[in-house]
Amino acid sequence: MASFQHLGDQLAHQGHVWKVVTAQFLAPDGHEFQRDIVRSPGAVGVVPLLIGRDDVPSVRLVSQYRPSFDRPIIEIPAGMRDISGEPPVETGRRELIEEVGLAAGEMTHLIDLYPSPGMTDSVTNIFLATGCTAVPADLQGPEEEDMQVFDLPLNDALAMIDRGEIADAKTVTGLLLTHRHLRA
């Protein structure tokens, strides 16, 4: 059975973290075609699960300005895999400290998410952080310095998904998988 074949990439733009390429492919029928692709080192998202004295599970979220939407977006703590060779779990631990001032006791891998496979090769590794302890945050950049950090009962966060108030793919996926993890 014939398959698609990647013939190569031509660099169109090199940015700070991402690059855009025009990739050349060969279809199973022998036809050549091109696609523009954003090449990315990937990202990590972390669902920090906090269990209160009342045994109600809560999550720590951020509301951060996102230039691509020109508004704040509610998200789980996350960041780019911008340190070469750093394992995803360590990127997650670092981002959790930087953004929300929590050190994870345990990190459980939930999923490797393909956030937009029609335009990028980016993979977002999503983890569940438990046994978290407070540490000083280390905010990076103007968006993080201005973001709001808040704790929310997990059931309230799930209701926000239902109402469309939380729509970020990694956050929706992470919260739903956390809910499933707790029910298992």
N, C-alpha and C positions, 0 to 999 in steps of 0.2 A: 504494500500500500504506500503510495506517495505521500509525502508530508511537506509542510512549509519549510523553507530554508532561509536563514538570516544570512545575507551576503555581506553586510557591513554597514557602518555608520559614517556619516559625514557631519562634522561639528558645525552647527549653525550659531550657537551662542554658549559661552562659558560664563556662568554666574558665580556667585560666592560659594554656593553649596551645590546647585543643580547645573546641569548642562542640557541643552536642547540639541538633538541630533535629527537629521533626516536619515532614516534607516531604509536600506534596500532589501527587499525580500523576493523570493521565488515561490510562487504558488504551486500547488500540486499539478496544475495543468500546464506548467512551464511559463506562465505569464509573470513578468517582473512588475513589482509595484513598490511604492514608497509610503512611509508613514513618518510623521513627526512624533518624536518620543522625548519626554522629559526623563533623563537619566538621574537617578536619585540614590543617595547612600541609604535611604530609608529613615524610619523614625521609630520611636518607642512611645507608648502610652501606658500610664499606670493608674489603676483604680485603687486609691488608698481607702481601705475599708476600716472604719472605726466602730467599735462596739461600745456603746455607752453603758452607764451604770444600770439603765433600764433594759439592757440587752437588746436595744433597738439598733440594727445596723445602719450606719451613716457612711457617707462618702464625702471626701473633700474635693471640691471642684473649683475651677477658676472661671471667671468671666474676663476674657482678654480681647482687646481690640485686634481685629484681623483686617489688614489693609485690603485684601482681595474682596472682602464683602463690605468694607467701610463701616463696620459696626462691631460691637463686642459679641463674642460667641462663647457660650458655656461649654466647657471642655473638661476632660480629665487632665491632670498634669501630663505633659508630653514634651518631646523634643527630638531634634534631628540626630541621627547617628553620624555626627560630624567629627568624631575622634576616631581616626583610622585604627582598626584592630580592636576597639573596645567591644566586648561582648554586649549584646542587647540588654541583658539583665543588669549589667553595670551602668549602662546608659540610663536605664530606668531608675535605678537607685540614685544616680547623680541628679537627674531631672526632678525627682521627687523632693530631694533636699533643696535644690536651687529654687524651684517654683513655689513650694508650699511648706517648706520647713519641716519635713517629716523624714525620718530615717526608718526604712522598712526592716522589720524583724525577719519576715519571710516574703519571698517573691515567688508567686505561682504563675507559670506561663498559661495564658488563656487561649491565645490564637495568634497566628500570623495573618494579618488582614491585607488584602490587595485593595487599597482605597479607590483607585481609579484606573483599572487595567487597560482602558481604551486609550489612555494618554501617557501613562508613566509606568516604569518598572519598580516604583516604590513599594516597599513592604513595611507595614507598621506592626511591630511586635507588641502585643498587649499583655500586660501582667496585672495580677492582683497582689497588692501589698497588704500584709497583715502584721500585727504586732508592732505598729508604728509608734515611734517616740518623737517628741518635739526636738528640733534642732534649729539653729539660725538658718534662715533662707539666704540665698545668694542670687538675687534677681539679675537677669541678663537682658539688657536692652530696654528701650522705652516702653514697649508693649507690656513686658513683665513688670516694670516699675510702676505702671499705672493699673495693672489688673487687680480685680477683686478676688479674694480667696474666701470660700465659705464652706461650711459643713451642712449637709442636707440628709435627712433620713432617706435611705435607699428607695423606699416606696414612693416618696415625694419626687425623687429624681425620675423614677419610672413613669409616674403620672405626667411629668414634664415632657417626656418623650411622646407619650400619647397625645399631648396637646400641641406638639410641634415646637415647644420651647427649647428643647435640646434636640438638635438635628445633626450635629457633627458625627461623622461615620464612626470614628474610633471610640467616641464617647458612648454613642448608642450601643455599639457592639460590646464594649467593655462593661457597661452597666447591666445589659441583659445577660451576659455570660456570668457576671458576678451573682446576679439573682439566681440563675440556674445552679451555680456552684454552691450557694448557700442552701438551696432546696435539696441538693443531692445527699 
